[in-house]
Amino acid sequence: MTSTINRLPQIGDWRDAAELTALQDAQLGQTMDWASRSPFYRSRLTGAARTRAGLTALPPTTKQDLRGAYPFGMLAVGRDQLATYHESSGTAGAPTPSYYTTDDWTDLAERYARKWVGISAADTFLVRTPYALMITGHLAHAAARLHGATVVPGDNRSLAMPYSRVVRVLHDLDVTLTWSMPTETLLWAAAAKAAGHRPGTDFPRLRALFVGGEPLSPARRRRISAIWGVPVVEEYGSTETGSLAGECPQGRLHLWADRAIFEVYHPRTGELTPTGDGQLVVTPLFREAMPLLRYHLEDDVEVRDDGCDCGWALPTVRVLGRAGFGYPVAAATVSQSRLEELVFGLPEAYGVMFWRARAEPDLLRVEFEAEGAAGAAAAEALTTSIRAEFDVPSDVAAVPPGSLVPEHVLTGVHDVVKPRSLFGADEDWDRGLLYY
């Protein structure tokens, strides 16, 4: 990295919003110079001032821009300088490319490692997100190694790592930290119980669960923490940008505004502001391989600059995700975040962890796993809370455990084989070249 700054900013290098803005502006010119080397930004930046005013004069960069520039139209360095290539997990069909240099990875790993519980050489860190084209597993792995932790690469896209094996690893290796989607931690709890373990007591070395990748309601977060008996520490980011926000000791998500410039796009007006409710736009400041100027993430967020007792002097963010929208039911709009808050607001004694809902034009159908009297009581309570929250007709039903998450998913062990071409007379040779 050829930054004019000798080192990357660290928390504590600024005291207030004015000093933070000055820190951003000191790096912005270099960032825009890097961007001008890429085919995509070259014409956009011709004659543009390398200043905040020059940046805000530019139109946002969209996901479609990245898809249109596939594979290397955003590249601002030589191919020989790249360390990794990635694509996001989006479902739009067309690939969204991202690439990083070795120095870019220093910034990525440092941002992710800003966890208030800390990461050290004493930790055994289970990474339970994809080791694939997405950045998520590689990012946690790099951050853990940066601080000397032992990494257990428990990719959640591999048949070689079923839930039964996750539980065994968590227990037998004395795992202290994990990284996964929030839903994964509930599946682990169910699998642990199926294996005869008690999640809150039989994993004494576990000290925190790092989660991200999907919206997390406060009620579900509290439930996960209660089940495992450890803090749930939230992380927010993307393959295109790396970590964008992390939690402070006060439990609030802060945007890493010393490493990026953030704006909020308001879809109704097209206006971009430093704070407010809208969609997040980000300009990473230390990204040389693939600079992004005013990149529109399309995530629904609430950004505030109202201070925090942690003293970090960074804006806070509440992430609603692209699932922040709702579905119409009768005269109301039902969102997953609001409904999830009701489901996990049920008493813990009811044992509700897995649920699903269908928004029909005139009826909200909800099913959740629960047994006997607890299921009946939970259904009655949830029906009442849905009526109070949304004022829509609902059909709420408890279904037997295993209906939504089958037992074999929690306890099964997959037969993972290597490819071969020679078989005996009684062997299945239809699986010869495809190993799974």
C-alpha positions as CSV (number, residue, x, y, z in Angstrom):
1,M,0.0,0.0,0.0
2,T,1.4,3.4,-1.0
3,S,-0.7,5.5,1.4
4,T,0.7,8.9,2.5
5,I,-0.2,7.8,6.1
6,N,2.6,5.8,7.8
7,R,0.1,3.6,9.7
8,L,-3.5,2.8,9.7
9,P,-5.7,4.8,12.1
10,Q,-6.4,3.3,15.5
11,I,-9.2,4.0,17.9
12,G,-8.1,6.9,20.1
13,D,-6.3,8.8,17.3
14,W,-9.2,11.3,17.3
15,R,-11.2,13.0,20.1
16,D,-14.3,14.2,18.3
17,A,-16.2,14.4,15.0
18,A,-14.1,17.3,13.7
19,E,-10.8,15.4,14.2
20,L,-12.4,12.3,12.7
21,T,-13.4,14.3,9.6
22,A,-9.9,15.8,9.3
23,L,-8.4,12.3,9.5
24,Q,-10.7,11.1,6.7
25,D,-9.8,14.1,4.5
26,A,-6.1,13.5,5.0
27,Q,-6.5,10.2,3.3
28,L,-9.2,10.9,0.8
29,G,-6.9,12.5,-1.9
30,Q,-4.8,9.3,-2.0
31,T,-8.0,7.2,-2.2
32,M,-9.2,9.1,-5.2
33,D,-5.8,8.9,-6.8
34,W,-5.9,5.1,-6.5
35,A,-9.4,5.1,-7.9
36,S,-8.4,7.1,-11.0
37,R,-6.1,4.2,-12.0
38,S,-9.1,1.9,-12.6
39,P,-10.8,1.7,-15.9
40,F,-14.2,2.3,-14.2
41,Y,-13.3,5.5,-12.4
42,R,-10.7,7.0,-14.8
43,S,-13.2,9.0,-16.8
44,R,-15.4,9.8,-13.8
45,L,-12.4,11.4,-12.0
46,T,-11.0,13.4,-14.9
47,G,-10.8,16.9,-13.7
48,A,-12.4,16.1,-10.3
49,A,-10.9,17.7,-7.2
50,R,-9.3,15.2,-4.8
51,T,-11.4,16.6,-1.9
52,R,-14.6,16.0,-0.1
53,A,-16.4,18.3,-2.5
54,G,-15.0,16.3,-5.4
55,L,-16.2,13.1,-3.8
56,T,-19.7,14.4,-3.2
57,A,-20.0,15.5,-6.8
58,L,-19.7,11.9,-8.0
59,P,-22.7,9.7,-8.5
60,P,-22.9,6.6,-6.2
61,T,-21.3,3.5,-7.5
62,T,-23.9,0.7,-7.7
63,K,-23.8,-3.1,-7.5
64,Q,-24.8,-3.1,-11.1
65,D,-21.6,-1.0,-11.9
66,L,-19.5,-3.8,-10.3
67,R,-21.3,-6.5,-12.2
68,G,-20.9,-4.5,-15.4
69,A,-17.1,-4.2,-14.7
70,Y,-16.7,-7.9,-14.2
71,P,-14.1,-9.3,-13.9
72,F,-11.3,-6.6,-13.7
73,G,-12.8,-3.3,-14.8
74,M,-12.5,-2.0,-11.2
75,L,-8.9,-3.0,-10.9
76,A,-6.5,-0.2,-9.9
77,V,-3.2,-2.2,-9.6
78,G,-1.4,-4.8,-11.6
79,R,-2.7,-8.3,-11.6
80,D,0.6,-9.4,-10.1
81,Q,-0.2,-7.3,-6.9
82,L,-3.4,-9.1,-6.1
83,A,-3.6,-11.4,-3.1
84,T,-7.2,-12.7,-3.4
85,Y,-10.2,-12.5,-5.6
86,H,-13.8,-12.8,-4.3
87,E,-17.4,-12.6,-5.3
88,S,-20.4,-11.7,-3.1
89,S,-23.1,-14.2,-2.1
90,G,-25.8,-12.2,-3.8
91,T,-28.5,-14.0,-5.8
92,A,-28.8,-11.6,-8.8
93,G,-27.2,-14.1,-11.1
94,A,-24.4,-11.9,-12.4
95,P,-21.1,-12.0,-10.4
96,T,-20.1,-9.1,-8.2
97,P,-16.3,-9.2,-8.1
98,S,-13.9,-7.9,-5.4
99,Y,-10.2,-8.1,-5.1
100,Y,-7.6,-7.2,-2.5
101,T,-3.8,-6.7,-2.2
102,T,-1.8,-8.0,0.7
103,D,-1.8,-4.5,2.3
104,D,-5.5,-4.2,1.7
105,W,-5.8,-7.4,3.8
106,T,-4.0,-5.7,6.7
107,D,-6.7,-3.1,6.9
108,L,-9.5,-5.8,6.5
109,A,-8.1,-8.0,9.3
110,E,-7.6,-5.1,11.7
111,R,-11.1,-3.8,11.2
112,Y,-12.7,-7.2,11.8
113,A,-10.5,-7.8,14.9
114,R,-11.9,-4.7,16.7
115,K,-13.9,-6.8,19.1
116,W,-14.5,-5.5,22.5
117,V,-13.9,-8.9,24.0
118,G,-10.6,-9.1,22.3
119,I,-8.8,-11.9,20.3
120,S,-5.5,-13.3,21.5
121,A,-3.1,-16.2,21.2
122,A,-5.0,-17.9,24.0
123,D,-8.1,-18.3,21.9
124,T,-9.3,-21.2,19.8
125,F,-11.5,-19.6,17.1
126,L,-14.1,-21.6,15.2
127,V,-14.9,-20.0,11.8
128,R,-18.3,-21.3,10.7
129,T,-18.9,-19.2,7.6
130,P,-18.0,-20.0,4.0
131,Y,-14.4,-20.5,2.9
132,A,-15.5,-19.8,-0.7
133,L,-15.6,-16.9,-3.1
134,M,-17.2,-14.8,-0.3
135,I,-14.8,-13.0,2.0
136,T,-16.5,-13.9,5.3
137,G,-14.6,-17.0,6.4
138,H,-11.2,-15.7,5.1
139,L,-11.7,-12.4,6.9
140,A,-12.3,-14.0,10.3
141,H,-9.4,-16.4,9.7
142,A,-7.0,-13.6,8.9
143,A,-8.1,-11.5,11.8
144,A,-7.7,-14.4,14.2
145,R,-4.2,-15.2,12.9
146,L,-3.3,-11.5,13.1
147,H,-3.7,-11.8,16.9
148,G,-2.2,-15.3,17.2
149,A,-5.4,-17.3,17.8
150,T,-5.7,-20.9,16.8
151,V,-8.2,-21.2,13.9
152,V,-10.6,-24.1,13.4
153,P,-11.8,-23.7,9.8
154,G,-15.4,-25.0,10.2
155,D,-16.8,-23.9,6.8
156,N,-20.6,-24.0,6.8
157,R,-20.8,-24.9,3.1
158,S,-19.0,-28.3,3.4
159,L,-20.6,-31.6,3.9
160,A,-17.5,-32.6,5.9
161,M,-18.6,-30.3,8.8
162,P,-22.2,-31.4,9.8
163,Y,-23.7,-30.0,13.0
164,S,-22.8,-33.1,15.0
165,R,-19.1,-32.4,14.1
166,V,-19.5,-28.7,15.0
167,V,-20.7,-29.7,18.5
168,R,-17.8,-32.2,18.9
169,V,-15.3,-29.6,17.9
170,L,-16.8,-26.9,20.2
171,H,-16.7,-29.3,23.1
172,D,-13.5,-31.3,22.6
173,L,-11.3,-28.5,21.4
174,D,-12.4,-26.0,24.1
175,V,-13.4,-23.4,21.5
176,T,-13.4,-19.9,23.1
177,L,-14.7,-17.8,20.2
178,T,-16.9,-18.5,17.2
179,W,-17.9,-16.6,14.0
180,S,-21.2,-17.5,12.3
181,M,-24.6,-16.3,11.3
182,P,-27.0,-15.9,14.4
183,T,-29.2,-18.8,13.2
184,E,-26.2,-21.1,13.3
185,T,-25.8,-20.7,17.0
186,L,-29.4,-21.9,17.6
187,L,-28.7,-24.9,15.4
188,W,-25.6,-25.7,17.4
189,A,-27.6,-25.5,20.6
190,A,-30.2,-28.0,19.3
191,A,-27.4,-30.3,18.0
192,A,-25.7,-30.0,21.4
193,K,-28.8,-31.1,23.2
194,A,-29.3,-33.9,20.7
195,A,-25.7,-35.1,21.6
196,G,-26.5,-35.0,25.3
197,H,-24.7,-31.6,26.1
198,R,-26.1,-28.6,27.9
199,P,-25.2,-25.5,25.9
200,G,-24.9,-23.1,28.9
201,T,-22.7,-25.4,31.0
202,D,-20.9,-28.0,29.0
203,F,-18.8,-25.6,27.0
204,P,-17.0,-23.7,29.8
205,R,-14.2,-22.2,27.7
206,L,-16.6,-20.5,25.3
207,R,-16.5,-16.8,26.0
208,A,-18.2,-15.1,23.1
209,L,-20.2,-15.7,19.9
210,F,-19.3,-13.4,17.0
211,V,-22.3,-13.1,14.6
212,G,-23.2,-11.4,11.4
213,G,-24.6,-11.9,7.9
214,E,-28.3,-11.5,8.7
215,P,-30.5,-9.0,10.7
216,L,-30.6,-9.8,14.4
217,S,-33.4,-8.5,16.6
218,P,-32.6,-7.6,20.2
219,A,-34.9,-10.3,21.5
220,R,-33.2,-13.1,19.4
221,R,-29.8,-11.8,20.5
222,R,-30.8,-12.0,24.2
223,R,-32.2,-15.5,23.7
224,I,-28.9,-16.7,22.1
225,S,-26.9,-15.2,24.9
226,A,-29.1,-16.8,27.5
227,I,-28.9,-20.2,25.8
228,W,-25.1,-20.2,25.6
229,G,-24.3,-18.0,28.7
230,V,-21.9,-15.8,26.8
231,P,-22.0,-12.4,25.0
232,V,-23.3,-12.2,21.4
233,V,-21.1,-9.7,19.6
234,E,-22.4,-8.4,16.3
235,E,-20.4,-7.6,13.2
236,Y,-21.5,-5.8,10.0
237,G,-19.8,-5.8,6.6
238,S,-19.8,-7.1,3.1
239,T,-17.6,-9.0,0.6
240,E,-17.1,-5.8,-1.3
241,T,-15.9,-3.8,1.7
242,G,-14.9,-6.1,4.6
243,S,-16.0,-5.1,8.1
244,L,-17.9,-1.8,8.2
245,A,-19.1,-1.8,11.8
246,G,-18.5,-3.5,15.1
247,E,-19.7,-3.5,18.7
248,C,-18.3,-1.3,21.5
249,P,-18.4,-2.4,25.2
250,Q,-21.8,-0.7,25.5
251,G,-23.2,-3.1,22.9
252,R,-23.8,-0.5,20.2
253,L,-22.7,-1.0,16.6
254,H,-20.2,1.7,15.5
255,L,-19.2,2.5,11.9
256,W,-15.5,2.3,11.3
257,A,-15.4,5.9,10.1
258,D,-11.7,6.2,10.6
259,R,-11.2,3.7,7.8
260,A,-14.1,4.8,5.5
261,I,-16.5,7.6,4.8
262,F,-20.2,6.8,5.3
263,E,-23.3,8.4,3.9
264,V,-27.0,7.7,4.0
265,Y,-28.9,7.6,0.8
266,H,-32.6,8.6,1.0
267,P,-34.4,6.7,-1.8
268,R,-37.4,9.1,-1.9
269,T,-35.4,12.2,-2.5
270,G,-32.0,10.9,-3.9
271,E,-30.3,13.0,-1.2
272,L,-27.2,11.8,0.6
273,T,-26.6,12.9,4.2
274,P,-24.0,11.9,6.9
275,T,-26.7,10.5,9.2
276,G,-30.3,9.5,9.2
277,D,-32.5,6.6,8.0
278,G,-32.0,5.2,4.5
279,Q,-29.5,3.0,2.7
280,L,-25.8,2.9,3.4
281,V,-23.2,4.3,1.0
282,V,-19.5,3.8,1.8
283,T,-16.1,5.0,0.5
284,P,-13.3,2.8,1.9
285,L,-10.2,4.9,2.5
286,F,-7.5,2.2,2.5
287,R,-8.5,0.0,-0.5
288,E,-5.9,0.1,-3.2
289,A,-6.7,-2.9,-5.4
290,M,-10.3,-1.9,-6.0
291,P,-11.1,1.5,-4.7
292,L,-14.8,2.2,-4.3
293,L,-16.2,5.8,-4.2
294,R,-19.7,6.2,-2.7
295,Y,-20.5,2.6,-3.0
296,H,-24.2,2.0,-2.6
297,L,-24.7,-1.2,-0.5
298,E,-28.5,-1.1,-0.6
299,D,-28.7,-2.1,3.0
300,D,-31.4,-0.3,5.1
301,V,-29.8,1.4,8.1
302,E,-30.3,4.0,10.8
303,V,-27.1,6.0,11.3
304,R,-26.8,8.3,14.3
305,D,-24.1,10.6,15.7
306,D,-25.4,11.1,19.2
307,G,-22.4,10.0,21.2
308,C,-21.8,6.9,23.2
309,D,-20.4,6.2,26.7
310,C,-17.7,4.0,25.1
311,G,-15.8,7.2,24.0
312,W,-15.0,5.9,20.6
313,A,-16.4,9.1,18.9
314,L,-17.7,7.1,16.0
315,P,-21.2,7.2,14.5
316,T,-23.5,4.3,15.5
317,V,-25.6,2.2,13.1
318,R,-28.6,0.0,13.3
319,V,-28.7,-2.4,10.4
320,L,-32.0,-3.6,9.0
321,G,-30.6,-5.3,6.0
322,R,-32.2,-5.7,2.6
323,A,-34.8,-7.8,4.5
324,G,-35.8,-4.6,6.3
325,F,-38.8,-4.3,4.0
326,G,-42.1,-6.0,4.9
327,Y,-44.9,-8.0,3.3
328,P,-48.5,-6.7,3.2
329,V,-51.0,-8.5,5.3
330,A,-54.5,-7.0,5.4
331,A,-54.0,-3.3,6.2
332,A,-50.5,-3.8,7.7
333,T,-46.9,-4.4,6.7
334,V,-45.2,-7.2,8.5
335,S,-41.4,-7.2,8.6
336,Q,-39.2,-10.1,9.7
337,S,-37.4,-7.9,12.3
338,R,-40.6,-6.9,14.0
339,L,-42.1,-10.4,13.9
340,E,-38.8,-12.0,15.1
341,E,-38.9,-9.6,18.1
342,L,-42.3,-11.1,19.0
343,V,-41.3,-14.7,18.6
344,F,-38.2,-14.4,20.7
345,G,-40.0,-12.2,23.2
346,L,-41.9,-15.4,24.2
347,P,-40.8,-16.7,27.6
348,E,-37.6,-18.8,27.3
349,A,-39.4,-21.7,29.2
350,Y,-41.5,-22.3,26.1
351,G,-38.3,-23.4,24.3
352,V,-39.0,-21.7,20.9
353,M,-36.0,-21.4,18.7
354,F,-37.1,-22.3,15.2
355,W,-40.0,-20.7,13.4
356,R,-41.3,-19.6,10.0
357,A,-44.1,-17.4,8.7
358,R,-46.0,-16.8,5.5
359,A,-47.5,-13.4,4.7
360,E,-50.8,-14.0,2.8
361,P,-53.0,-11.2,1.6
362,D,-55.4,-11.5,4.5
363,L,-53.7,-13.8,7.0
364,L,-50.3,-14.2,8.7
365,R,-49.4,-17.9,9.2
366,V,-46.8,-18.7,11.8
367,E,-45.4,-22.1,12.8
368,F,-42.8,-22.8,15.4
369,E,-41.3,-25.8,17.1
370,A,-42.5,-26.5,20.6
371,E,-43.9,-29.4,22.6
372,G,-47.2,-30.1,24.4
373,A,-48.5,-27.5,26.8
374,A,-45.6,-25.2,26.2
375,G,-46.5,-25.1,22.5
376,A,-50.2,-24.3,23.2
377,A,-49.3,-21.5,25.6
378,A,-46.7,-20.1,23.2
379,A,-49.3,-20.1,20.4
380,E,-51.8,-18.2,22.5
381,A,-49.2,-15.7,23.6
382,L,-47.9,-15.1,20.1
383,T,-51.4,-14.7,18.7
384,T,-52.1,-12.0,21.2
385,S,-48.8,-10.1,20.6
386,I,-49.3,-10.3,16.8
387,R,-52.8,-8.8,17.2
388,A,-51.4,-6.0,19.4
389,E,-48.4,-5.3,17.1
390,F,-49.9,-5.6,13.6
391,D,-53.7,-5.8,14.1
392,V,-53.9,-8.5,11.4
393,P,-55.6,-11.9,11.4
394,S,-53.2,-14.7,12.2
395,D,-53.0,-18.5,12.3
396,V,-50.3,-19.4,14.8
397,A,-49.5,-23.1,15.4
398,A,-46.9,-25.1,17.4
399,V,-45.5,-28.0,15.4
400,P,-43.5,-31.0,16.9
401,P,-39.8,-30.6,17.3
402,G,-38.1,-31.8,14.1
403,S,-40.8,-30.5,11.8
404,L,-38.8,-27.4,10.8
405,V,-35.3,-28.6,11.6
406,P,-35.2,-32.4,11.1
407,E,-33.3,-34.4,13.7
408,H,-31.0,-36.0,11.1
409,V,-29.7,-32.5,10.2
410,L,-28.6,-32.1,13.8
411,T,-27.2,-35.6,14.4
412,G,-26.3,-37.0,10.9
413,V,-22.8,-37.6,9.6
414,H,-22.3,-37.3,5.9
415,D,-20.4,-39.8,3.8
416,V,-17.7,-37.6,2.3
417,V,-15.6,-39.5,-0.3
418,K,-12.8,-38.8,-2.7
419,P,-13.2,-39.3,-6.5
420,R,-12.0,-42.5,-8.0
421,S,-12.5,-44.4,-11.3
422,L,-12.1,-48.1,-10.4
423,F,-14.8,-49.9,-8.5
424,G,-15.6,-53.5,-7.4
425,A,-18.6,-55.4,-8.8
426,D,-20.9,-54.5,-5.9
427,E,-20.0,-50.9,-5.5
428,D,-21.9,-47.8,-6.7
429,W,-19.9,-46.4,-9.5
430,D,-22.4,-43.6,-10.3
431,R,-20.6,-41.5,-7.7
432,G,-17.2,-42.1,-9.2
433,L,-16.1,-38.6,-10.3
434,L,-18.4,-36.5,-8.1
435,Y,-17.3,-36.6,-4.5
436,Y,-19.9,-35.5,-1.9
